[in-house]
Amino acid sequence: MGLLDRINLQKHTASPPEAIDVGPDHALVVTWPGGPPLNIPARALRDGCPCASCIEEFTGKKLLDPSTIPADIRPVAINGVGNYAIQIEWSDGHSTGLYTWATLRSIGDAAAAPVASPSP
C-alpha cells in the first residue's frame, strides 16, 4: 500500500464565508452566505487546530492537550489560503493549522453562538 492509498483526498466543497472578523473578545465573527454572523471562541478554534502537530495525521488522534492552551489565546493574524481556507497565527506562537471552510464551519457549528443584534 502506497502513501496515496492511505490519504483521503477530498475536494473542498464548502462555500467560503462572506466575512471573517475578530470581535472585541478575540472570537472570530464568521458570516456564512445567507446566515447570521457567528462568534467562534478563539479557544475553540485553537483547540480544533487540524495541523499535524495537533492531530496525528494517519489516525486522527488528538495530540494537543487543551489544558496547554492559554486562557487568553487570541488570533494575531489571519491569512487567506487560496479560496478554501484561512491560516491563523495564534498568540501562543502556533501558526501551522489550515482551517478549511468545512473545518471552520464544523468548529463553528459545535462552539459558536449567533451574534446578538443591537437593541433598538
C-alpha positions in Angstrom: 0.0 0.0 0.0 1.5 3.4 -1.0 1.2 6.7 0.6 -1.6 7.9 -1.7 -3.7 4.9 -0.8 -3.7 5.9 2.8 -4.5 9.6 2.2 -8.1 10.6 2.0 -8.1 13.1 -0.8 -11.2 15.2 -0.6 -12.4 18.2 -2.7 -13.1 21.3 -0.7 -16.8 21.7 -1.2 -17.9 24.2 1.5 -18.6 27.7 0.3 -16.4 30.5 1.6 -17.8 32.8 4.3 -19.0 36.3 3.3 -16.9 37.9 6.1 -14.4 36.9 8.8 -13.6 39.5 11.6 -12.1 39.4 15.0 -14.5 40.5 17.8 -13.6 42.5 20.9 -13.5 39.3 22.9 -11.0 37.8 20.3 -13.6 35.4 18.9 -13.8 35.0 15.2 -17.0 36.5 13.8 -17.9 34.5 10.7 -20.7 35.3 8.4 -21.7 32.4 6.1 -23.7 33.0 3.0 -27.4 33.5 3.9 -26.8 33.2 7.6 -26.3 35.4 10.6 -22.8 36.2 11.9 -21.5 33.6 14.4 -19.0 34.1 17.2 -16.5 31.3 17.3 -14.5 31.5 20.5 -10.7 31.7 19.9 -10.1 28.9 22.4 -12.4 26.5 20.5 -10.6 27.3 17.2 -7.2 26.8 18.7 -8.3 23.6 20.3 -9.7 22.4 16.9 -6.5 23.1 15.0 -6.2 20.5 12.3 -2.4 20.6 11.8 -0.1 17.6 12.1 1.3 18.9 15.4 -2.2 18.9 16.9 -3.8 15.9 15.3 -2.0 12.7 14.4 -2.1 12.6 10.6 -2.9 8.9 10.0 -5.0 8.0 13.0 -6.8 11.3 13.6 -5.9 11.1 17.3 -5.8 14.4 19.0 -2.3 15.4 20.2 -3.0 18.9 21.5 -3.8 18.9 25.3 -6.5 21.5 25.7 -5.1 22.4 29.2 -2.0 23.8 27.5 -4.0 26.4 25.6 -3.6 29.8 27.3 -6.9 31.2 28.7 -6.2 34.5 26.9 -5.4 32.9 23.5 -6.2 35.2 20.5 -5.5 35.4 16.8 -2.6 37.7 16.0 -3.0 37.4 12.2 -5.4 35.7 9.8 -4.3 35.0 6.2 -6.3 33.6 3.4 -5.1 30.4 1.7 -6.4 30.1 -1.8 -10.2 30.1 -1.9 -10.5 27.2 0.5 -9.0 28.1 3.9 -7.5 30.5 6.4 -4.3 30.2 8.4 -4.4 31.7 11.9 -1.3 32.9 13.7 -2.0 32.5 17.4 -0.8 34.5 20.4 0.9 31.3 21.7 3.1 31.2 18.6 1.3 28.4 16.8 0.5 29.0 13.1 0.6 25.8 11.1 -3.1 24.9 11.0 -5.1 25.5 7.8 -8.7 25.9 8.7 -10.6 24.9 5.5 -14.1 26.3 5.1 -15.5 22.9 6.1 -13.3 22.7 9.2 -14.1 26.3 10.2 -17.8 25.6 9.8 -17.6 22.4 11.8 -15.8 24.0 14.7 -18.2 26.9 14.5 -21.3 24.8 14.5 -20.1 23.0 17.6 -19.0 26.0 19.5 -20.5 29.2 18.1 -23.3 31.4 19.2 -25.2 33.8 17.0 -24.0 37.4 17.3 -26.6 39.4 19.2 -28.3 42.1 17.2 -28.0 45.6 18.7 -31.1 46.6 20.7 -33.2 49.3 19.1 
